[in-house]
Amino acid sequence: MLTTLDRLTVYSVLCFISFCALVSQTTHNLSLLPLIGMSASVIGIWLEMRRYDGAAEEQEY
């Protein structure tokens, strides 16, 4: 099971990859998929931060 911080890390990496794909596009090859991916990962980060409770975080060892 992934902890909240693990899920935030995954969303952050996906957001960074989508941003890089968005910035590296040429004018002849435009696509909305990186923009959709970046907005989905920002929404995921927002949802995780709203649900995050640091005191109740479970520790897995």
KOLDRENFI-664650 format. One record per residue (C-alpha): residue number from 1; x, y, z. Coordinates in steps of 0.05 Angstrom, whole numbers, plus 32768, in hexadecimal, padded with zeros to 4 digits. Example, Ala and Ser with C-alpha at 12.3 -4.5 7.8 and 13.67 -1.06 7.14 Angstrom:
REM residues 2
<atom><pos>1</pos><east>80F6</east><north>7FA6</north><up>809C</up></atom>
<atom><pos>2</pos><east>8111</east><north>7FEB</north><up>808F</up></atom>
//
This chain:
REM residues 61
<atom><pos>1</pos><east>8000</east><north>8000</north><up>8000</up></atom>
<atom><pos>2</pos><east>801A</east><north>8045</north><up>7FEE</up></atom>
<atom><pos>3</pos><east>801C</east><north>807B</north><up>8023</up></atom>
<atom><pos>4</pos><east>8004</east><north>80C1</north><up>8016</up></atom>
<atom><pos>5</pos><east>804B</east><north>80DB</north><up>800B</up></atom>
<atom><pos>6</pos><east>8058</east><north>80A3</north><up>7FD9</up></atom>
<atom><pos>7</pos><east>801A</east><north>80B6</north><up>7FB1</up></atom>
<atom><pos>8</pos><east>802E</east><north>8100</north><up>7FB4</up></atom>
<atom><pos>9</pos><east>8072</east><north>80ED</north><up>7F98</up></atom>
<atom><pos>10</pos><east>8053</east><north>80C6</north><up>7F5F</up></atom>
<atom><pos>11</pos><east>8024</east><north>80FF</north><up>7F4E</up></atom>
<atom><pos>12</pos><east>805E</east><north>8131</north><up>7F50</up></atom>
<atom><pos>13</pos><east>8088</east><north>8107</north><up>7F20</up></atom>
<atom><pos>14</pos><east>804E</east><north>80FF</north><up>7EF0</up></atom>
<atom><pos>15</pos><east>8041</east><north>814A</north><up>7EF3</up></atom>
<atom><pos>16</pos><east>808B</east><north>8158</north><up>7EE3</up></atom>
<atom><pos>17</pos><east>808B</east><north>8126</north><up>7EA9</up></atom>
<atom><pos>18</pos><east>804B</east><north>8145</north><up>7E8C</up></atom>
<atom><pos>19</pos><east>8068</east><north>818B</north><up>7E94</up></atom>
<atom><pos>20</pos><east>80A8</east><north>8177</north><up>7E6F</up></atom>
<atom><pos>21</pos><east>807F</east><north>8157</north><up>7E37</up></atom>
<atom><pos>22</pos><east>8054</east><north>8196</north><up>7E32</up></atom>
<atom><pos>23</pos><east>8091</east><north>81C5</north><up>7E2F</up></atom>
<atom><pos>24</pos><east>80B7</east><north>819A</north><up>7DFD</up></atom>
<atom><pos>25</pos><east>8080</east><north>8199</north><up>7DC8</up></atom>
<atom><pos>26</pos><east>808C</east><north>81BA</north><up>7D86</up></atom>
<atom><pos>27</pos><east>8059</east><north>81E7</north><up>7D63</up></atom>
<atom><pos>28</pos><east>804E</east><north>81B2</north><up>7D2D</up></atom>
<atom><pos>29</pos><east>8040</east><north>817B</north><up>7D5E</up></atom>
<atom><pos>30</pos><east>800F</east><north>8195</north><up>7D93</up></atom>
<atom><pos>31</pos><east>7FE9</east><north>8167</north><up>7DC0</up></atom>
<atom><pos>32</pos><east>7FBB</east><north>8171</north><up>7DFC</up></atom>
<atom><pos>33</pos><east>7FCF</east><north>8131</north><up>7E1E</up></atom>
<atom><pos>34</pos><east>8008</east><north>814F</north><up>7E47</up></atom>
<atom><pos>35</pos><east>7FD9</east><north>8187</north><up>7E5E</up></atom>
<atom><pos>36</pos><east>7FA4</east><north>8154</north><up>7E72</up></atom>
<atom><pos>37</pos><east>7FD9</east><north>812A</north><up>7E97</up></atom>
<atom><pos>38</pos><east>7FF4</east><north>8167</north><up>7EBC</up></atom>
<atom><pos>39</pos><east>7FAF</east><north>817E</north><up>7ED1</up></atom>
<atom><pos>40</pos><east>7F9D</east><north>8138</north><up>7EE8</up></atom>
<atom><pos>41</pos><east>7FDC</east><north>8132</north><up>7F12</up></atom>
<atom><pos>42</pos><east>7FD0</east><north>8178</north><up>7F30</up></atom>
<atom><pos>43</pos><east>7F8A</east><north>8162</north><up>7F44</up></atom>
<atom><pos>44</pos><east>7FA7</east><north>8122</north><up>7F62</up></atom>
<atom><pos>45</pos><east>7FD9</east><north>814B</north><up>7F8A</up></atom>
<atom><pos>46</pos><east>7FA2</east><north>8179</north><up>7FA2</up></atom>
<atom><pos>47</pos><east>7F75</east><north>813F</north><up>7FB7</up></atom>
<atom><pos>48</pos><east>7FAE</east><north>811D</north><up>7FDD</up></atom>
<atom><pos>49</pos><east>7FC0</east><north>815D</north><up>8001</up></atom>
<atom><pos>50</pos><east>7F78</east><north>8168</north><up>8016</up></atom>
<atom><pos>51</pos><east>7F74</east><north>8121</north><up>8033</up></atom>
<atom><pos>52</pos><east>7FBA</east><north>8122</north><up>8053</up></atom>
<atom><pos>53</pos><east>7FBD</east><north>811C</north><up>809E</up></atom>
<atom><pos>54</pos><east>8006</east><north>8118</north><up>80B5</up></atom>
<atom><pos>55</pos><east>7FF5</east><north>80FE</north><up>80FB</up></atom>
<atom><pos>56</pos><east>7FCC</east><north>80C4</north><up>80E0</up></atom>
<atom><pos>57</pos><east>7FFF</east><north>80AD</north><up>80AD</up></atom>
<atom><pos>58</pos><east>800C</east><north>8063</north><up>80B3</up></atom>
<atom><pos>59</pos><east>8053</east><north>804A</north><up>80B7</up></atom>
<atom><pos>60</pos><east>8065</east><north>800B</north><up>8091</up></atom>
<atom><pos>61</pos><east>80A3</east><north>7FE6</north><up>80A6</up></atom>
//
